């Protein structure tokens, strides 16, 4: 028996390109076994975190670096300000206040208190201090500065070891303006010719300045407490002096 051909038309099939291999452009890509988010070498690594910022140099380190710079013959106030960009106001406040925190010859408090008044007012207004050239150029020999640093830096470094950034709202820009206003009142107290009456206000300004330099809100609190106590003491001394003066005058002309 002969088989007759199928009368139904057959669909035409595309002839594959040379080589007889059909194109798989329309076929889904073969799975490589790696899930989404992974490459052939394995899972993708998370992005590297930025390196933490380098810690700021402390005041004792900067003073020591200046004292060890053999290229300098003299060290001026301008040199110290240039070495503390952005922190010049607090640095100068500390440098002018610290000598008054110990017994000094008469007249020293008024001499150092006037720059403190200016610096505190600039801090209150959030301005960088502008120093006249005659002030910025005031200098001392490098050997004298080194001797001063040798005596002061060990004590300063000991205090800095207790300082660390904390209670950041107390060293914010708004808080710094309030601290500047408080330091202005304390600086006025330092400038008054009161025997031994300037030591506590100067100590308070020194503590406040160190707290700002190291962003330590706890030291700001301590400085505020010492400052409030010093104002009470100075007010009592001034009131007693006024009463004594009035009493002497009233009896002198009676």
C-alpha positions, 0 to 999 in steps of 0.5 A, a space after each residue: 500500500 502506497 502512502 499519499 502525501 499529507 494535503 495540509 500545508 506545513 508552516 515554513 521554518 526559518 533556515 538557521 544561519 551558517 553552521 546550522 545553529 539557530 540564534 537564541 536572541 529571543 531565548 531567555 538568558 541562561 542562569 549563571 547561578 549568581 543571585 541579583 546583587 552578586 557578580 561571578 566572583 561572589 557577593 558584592 562588598 559593601 562600600 567602604 566607610 569614610 575615614 574618621 577625621 584626624 583629631 585636632 591638635 591640642 593647645 599644649 601640642 601647638 605651643 610645644 611645636 612653636 617652641 621647638 621651631 628652631 627657624 624662629 628667632 622670636 615668637 609673636 602673638 600673631 604666630 600663635 593666632 596663625 597656628 590656631 585657625 578657627 580657635 584663635 579667640 578661645 586660645 587668646 582668652 586662655 593665654 590672657 586669663 591663665 596668668 591672672 589665675 595666680 598671684 601677679 604684681 599689681 597692675 597686671 590684671 588691668 593690663 591683661 584684662 583689657 584684651 580679655 574684654 575685647 576677645 570676649 566681646 568678639 566671641 559674643 558676636 561670633 567674630 574672629 578677633 582682629 588684632 592691630 598690627 602693633 598687638 600682633 607683632 608683640 613678641 618675645 625671644 624664642 628662648 624665653 618662650 621655650 622656657 615659659 612653655 616648659 613650665 606651663 605645658 606639663 600642667 596644661 597637658 595634665 588638664 587636657 588629659 581630662 578633656 574630651 568632646 561631650 555634651 555638644 549642645 553646650 559648645 554649639 555656636 549659640 552656646 558659644 555666644 552665651 559663653 562669650 557674654 559671660 566671659 565679658 562680665 568676668 573679664 570686666 571683673 578681672 580688670 577691676 583693681 581688686 586685690 586678689 579679686 581677679 583670680 577666681 574670674 580669671 580661673 573661670 575664663 581659663 576653664 571655659 576657654 579650655 572647654 571650648 577648645 576641646 569641645 567639652 561641655 562638662 568643663 563649660 559647666 565647671 567654668 560657669 559654676 566657678 564664674 558664678 561663684 567668683 562674681 558673688 565674691 567680687 560683688 561682696 568685695 566691691 559692696 564692702 569697699 563701697 560701704 567702707 568708703 562711704 563710712 570713712 567719708 561720712 566721718 571725715 566731714 562730720 
